[in-house]
Amino acid sequence: MTSGVFRETGTPREDTGSVSESQKEFIELAFRMAVLSASAGEAACTLVIETPEANLDAVFIPKAGVALNEFAVQRAQQPSTIIATSNLNGSEMIPALLGMLDNNPDSEANKVDAPKRILNLLNYAAKSAALREFSAEYQEEYEKVLRGG
């Protein structure tokens, strides 16, 4: 991997301190998907990931979500499963994971199917003071996600 800061020449990235947190997350994600693909062969596989948006910047959040969605649905033989926790933080991670971004030709169909593919942990979590006080706002954010962002 090289830095693209200077377009004429690349600067080698020689250790983990040479890449940003977003790049580290993206590299790890790509590695995990490659290992799963190689080991699963043509069989379906499952990737479990916790808040993939946590260390990504705003530009890479939807890119990571799209990459995860494509990993799941576009495998040669059988679709795979992505189990991901994600925060209602206004990012495009959840719509991207569900294939609901506007550049996806199946976006409208995915919006209809989304409620079947989401387990809203707010319905199962112990009700914290914040959840009790702001439940309407959390519900509004959740519904916004179901509309595709």
N, C-alpha and C positions, 0 to 999 in steps of 0.2 A: 504494500500500500504506500502511496506517495501523496504528498501534499500538493494541491493544485493552486497554491497561492501565487506562485510565479508560473505563468503559463508556458514559458519557453523551456523551463527545466523543472523537473519534479524533485522534491526533497524527500528522501526516503524516511519512512516512519520506522524507526528501529526498535522501539519498545512501546509498552502500553501507555507510557506517559506522553507519547507523541500524538495521540489521537484524542479527540474530544469525547465527552461522556456520551453524546448522541451517536458518534461513530462507534464507540465501544458497544453500545446497545445494539446497533444495527449489525455489527460484525458478529456478535454473540447470537443474535436472532438468526442470521443467515447460516451460521455454523450449525445451530441446533436443527434448522429445517433441512440442511444438507445431510446431516447424520441420520435424521429420521427417514428421509427419502431413500438414502442409500441402504439403510438397514431394512426398511419395510418392503423394498422392491415394488411390486405392483399392488401390494395389500394396503388397506387403509391404515392410518396411524393416528395417534392423538398427541397433540402438543398442549401442555399445560403451562400457562405463563401468567405471572402476576403483574398487574398494571404496567403493560408494555410502554405506556406513554410517560412513565415516571421520570425518566432521564432523557427524554427526547425533546428537542426544541419544536416550535410550532410548525416548521417546514417538514420535519421528518415524522411527525405524528401520523398524518394521513398516509404517508408513504409506507410506514411500518404496518399500519392497519390494512392497507391494500395488499402488501406482500403476504401478510398472514392469511387474508381471505383467499388470495390466489393459491397459496400453498394448500389450503383446505379443499377448495372447489375445483381446481384445475389439474389435479393429479390425473395421470393417464388412465388408470383403471377405475379406482374407487375414490370418492371424496373422503377426505380425512376430517378429523374433528379438532377444532381449536377450543380449548377451555381457557378463558381469560377473565381475570377480574379487571375492572376498569372503573375509574372514578367519573362521576358526573361533573366534569370540570369545564364543560363548554368546548372541549377540543373535538376534533373529527375522528377520534380513535374508534368509538363505538360504531358510528355509521360506516367507517371504513372497514372495520372487522366484519360487519354484516353485509358488505357489498352494496351499500346504499348511497355511495357518493355519486354525484351527477354524471361523472364520466363513465359510469358502469351501465352498459345497455340493459342490464337486468334490475336496475335501481328500483323501479316502481314495484316489480314483483317482490323484491327483497323487503320493501317497506311493509307490504302486506304480511309477509312471512315472519318479520322480525319479532313480534311478541311471542311466537312459538319457540324462538331460538334464544331468548333471554330469560335468565333466572334473576329477577330483581331481588337482590339480597336485602334491600331495605324492607321488604315484606317479611323477612325472617329474622332480621337482626334484633337484638335487644334494643329497645327504644331509649336512646341516650337523650339527654336534655336537648341537645341540638336537633336531633331528629324529631322530638316532640314539638319543639318550638317552630321549626322550619319545615314541617312535613309538607305543607302546600307548595313551598318553593322546590323541594326535592321532587315532588310529583310532577311539577311543571317542567323541570329539567329532564326528567325521565321521558315525559311525553314529547318533548322537543327532540330527543334522541330518536324516538320511534317515528318521527316525521322526517328523519334524515338529516338532522342537524339543526 
